[in-house]
Amino acid sequence: MTDEEMISSGPPGIQMTRLRAIMHRLRAPGGCSWDAAQTHESLVPNLIEETYETVDTIRRGDITHLKEELGDLLLQVVFHSELAAEAGNFDFDEVARGISDKLIRRHPHVFGDKIAGDPESVLKQWDEIKRAEKGDEAKPYLHGVGKGLPAILRAAKLQKKAAKVGFDWPDEAGVIAKIREEIEEFENAPDADAAEEELGDLFFSLVNLARFRGWDPEVIMAQANEKFETRFAAMESALTVSGVSLVEAGIERLEVAWQAAK
C-alpha cells in the first residue's frame, strides 16, 4: 500500500500508521507550510493547550468530546516524534517501545516475581524503581520532582513526595495554623519583595491544606474559576437587562449586582 493509499483509506487496525503517514506528508516538501515551520519549542503552547482541553472534558464528563481531545493530544506526540525522526534522534516506534519497556520494568509484581498487593505498595515500588533507574539515589530527594508542571500542581507533588518520608504535619490543625502564620507574615512584610515572597508561602500552605483533605488543588482552582465566570456572567446579564453596561455601572452597582448573582 502506498503512502497516498494509506492516508486516504486507512483500513481498520492501522489508524496509528495512517496518522503517522499523514503527519509525515504534512511535513514533507509540498506539504503544509505551517506544519513544516514548527519546532519542538514552537509546539509547546499547543501541547499545553491540548493537555488542558483534554483534562477539561474529563472533569466535565464529556465523553463525546473526550475522544476528539485525546486525538488532538495524540497528534502532539506524533508531531514531536516526527520532528525527532527528521533530526535523526528517535521516532515514534522508539517512543512506544520506551514506554512499553518502562511499564514492564516498573510492574515487576505483574511481569515478574515481586509482590505488591495494594495501590500504596505499587506506588512505593514504582518510586523506588524510578529513582534507581534515574540514578537519583545520590541526588537530593526532591530532585526533578514535577519539573515543567504548573506551579500549583508542582507544589502538591513536592508536598506529597516530602510526606512519604514523614515530613508532614501530624494533623490538619498544624496546616491551618501555618496558613494563619503566613497571612500574618504577609500583612507585616516590610516591603513589596518580602510581601511577594510571603504570598508565595501562603499559596504553598493552601495547596498543602488541599492535599491534607485529599483534594486536588488544580480541580479546586478550576471550580473557583468556573464559579467566578458564571456569577460574573449573571451580573453582566442583570446589568444589561437594566440598560447599564459593565463599564458604566460603577463599583457600587457592580457590587449590588454581584451579590444578587450569588
Contacts in CASP RR format, 6 or more apart in sequence:
PFRMAT RR
TARGET T0000
AUTHOR 0000-0000-0000
METHOD contacts of the structure
MODEL  1
MTDEEMISSGPPGIQMTRLRAIMHRLRAPGGCSWDAAQTHESLVPNLIEE
TYETVDTIRRGDITHLKEELGDLLLQVVFHSELAAEAGNFDFDEVARGIS
DKLIRRHPHVFGDKIAGDPESVLKQWDEIKRAEKGDEAKPYLHGVGKGLP
AILRAAKLQKKAAKVGFDWPDEAGVIAKIREEIEEFENAPDADAAEEELG
DLFFSLVNLARFRGWDPEVIMAQANEKFETRFAAMESALTVSGVSLVEAG
IERLEVAWQAAK
1 9 0 8 1.000
3 21 0 8 1.000
3 24 0 8 1.000
3 25 0 8 1.000
6 14 0 8 1.000
6 17 0 8 1.000
6 18 0 8 1.000
6 21 0 8 1.000
7 18 0 8 1.000
7 21 0 8 1.000
7 22 0 8 1.000
7 25 0 8 1.000
10 18 0 8 1.000
19 74 0 8 1.000
19 75 0 8 1.000
19 78 0 8 1.000
20 78 0 8 1.000
20 81 0 8 1.000
20 82 0 8 1.000
20 92 0 8 1.000
23 35 0 8 1.000
23 75 0 8 1.000
23 78 0 8 1.000
23 79 0 8 1.000
23 82 0 8 1.000
24 82 0 8 1.000
25 31 0 8 1.000
26 32 0 8 1.000
26 35 0 8 1.000
26 36 0 8 1.000
27 35 0 8 1.000
27 36 0 8 1.000
27 82 0 8 1.000
27 83 0 8 1.000
27 86 0 8 1.000
35 79 0 8 1.000
38 79 0 8 1.000
38 83 0 8 1.000
39 83 0 8 1.000
40 80 0 8 1.000
40 83 0 8 1.000
40 84 0 8 1.000
43 76 0 8 1.000
43 79 0 8 1.000
43 80 0 8 1.000
43 83 0 8 1.000
46 76 0 8 1.000
47 76 0 8 1.000
47 80 0 8 1.000
50 69 0 8 1.000
50 72 0 8 1.000
50 73 0 8 1.000
50 75 0 8 1.000
50 76 0 8 1.000
51 73 0 8 1.000
53 69 0 8 1.000
53 72 0 8 1.000
54 66 0 8 1.000
54 69 0 8 1.000
54 70 0 8 1.000
54 72 0 8 1.000
54 73 0 8 1.000
56 69 0 8 1.000
57 63 0 8 1.000
57 65 0 8 1.000
57 66 0 8 1.000
57 69 0 8 1.000
58 66 0 8 1.000
59 219 0 8 1.000
59 222 0 8 1.000
77 92 0 8 1.000
77 95 0 8 1.000
78 92 0 8 1.000
81 90 0 8 1.000
81 91 0 8 1.000
81 92 0 8 1.000
81 95 0 8 1.000
82 91 0 8 1.000
82 92 0 8 1.000
84 90 0 8 1.000
84 91 0 8 1.000
85 91 0 8 1.000
85 92 0 8 1.000
104 111 0 8 1.000
105 129 0 8 1.000
105 133 0 8 1.000
106 125 0 8 1.000
106 126 0 8 1.000
106 129 0 8 1.000
106 130 0 8 1.000
107 122 0 8 1.000
108 114 0 8 1.000
108 125 0 8 1.000
108 129 0 8 1.000
109 115 0 8 1.000
109 116 0 8 1.000
109 117 0 8 1.000
109 122 0 8 1.000
109 125 0 8 1.000
114 125 0 8 1.000
115 121 0 8 1.000
116 122 0 8 1.000
116 124 0 8 1.000
116 125 0 8 1.000
124 164 0 8 1.000
127 164 0 8 1.000
130 136 0 8 1.000
131 137 0 8 1.000
136 143 0 8 1.000
136 144 0 8 1.000
141 161 0 8 1.000
141 162 0 8 1.000
141 165 0 8 1.000
142 158 0 8 1.000
142 161 0 8 1.000
142 162 0 8 1.000
145 154 0 8 1.000
145 157 0 8 1.000
145 158 0 8 1.000
145 161 0 8 1.000
146 153 0 8 1.000
146 154 0 8 1.000
146 157 0 8 1.000
146 158 0 8 1.000
147 154 0 8 1.000
148 154 0 8 1.000
149 157 0 8 1.000
150 218 0 8 1.000
151 203 0 8 1.000
152 203 0 8 1.000
152 207 0 8 1.000
152 217 0 8 1.000
152 218 0 8 1.000
152 221 0 8 1.000
153 217 0 8 1.000
153 218 0 8 1.000
155 203 0 8 1.000
155 204 0 8 1.000
155 207 0 8 1.000
155 208 0 8 1.000
155 217 0 8 1.000
156 207 0 8 1.000
156 210 0 8 1.000
156 211 0 8 1.000
156 216 0 8 1.000
156 217 0 8 1.000
156 218 0 8 1.000
159 168 0 8 1.000
159 207 0 8 1.000
159 208 0 8 1.000
159 211 0 8 1.000
160 211 0 8 1.000
162 168 0 8 1.000
163 211 0 8 1.000
169 175 0 8 1.000
169 178 0 8 1.000
169 208 0 8 1.000
169 212 0 8 1.000
172 209 0 8 1.000
172 212 0 8 1.000
172 213 0 8 1.000
175 205 0 8 1.000
175 208 0 8 1.000
175 209 0 8 1.000
175 212 0 8 1.000
176 209 0 8 1.000
178 205 0 8 1.000
178 208 0 8 1.000
179 202 0 8 1.000
179 205 0 8 1.000
179 206 0 8 1.000
179 209 0 8 1.000
182 198 0 8 1.000
182 201 0 8 1.000
182 202 0 8 1.000
182 205 0 8 1.000
183 202 0 8 1.000
185 198 0 8 1.000
185 201 0 8 1.000
186 195 0 8 1.000
186 198 0 8 1.000
186 199 0 8 1.000
186 201 0 8 1.000
186 202 0 8 1.000
189 195 0 8 1.000
189 197 0 8 1.000
189 198 0 8 1.000
206 217 0 8 1.000
207 217 0 8 1.000
210 216 0 8 1.000
210 217 0 8 1.000
210 220 0 8 1.000
211 217 0 8 1.000
231 258 0 8 1.000
231 261 0 8 1.000
231 262 0 8 1.000
232 258 0 8 1.000
232 261 0 8 1.000
234 261 0 8 1.000
235 254 0 8 1.000
235 257 0 8 1.000
235 258 0 8 1.000
235 260 0 8 1.000
235 261 0 8 1.000
236 246 0 8 1.000
238 257 0 8 1.000
238 260 0 8 1.000
238 261 0 8 1.000
239 245 0 8 1.000
239 246 0 8 1.000
239 249 0 8 1.000
239 253 0 8 1.000
239 254 0 8 1.000
239 257 0 8 1.000
244 253 0 8 1.000
246 254 0 8 1.000
249 257 0 8 1.000
END
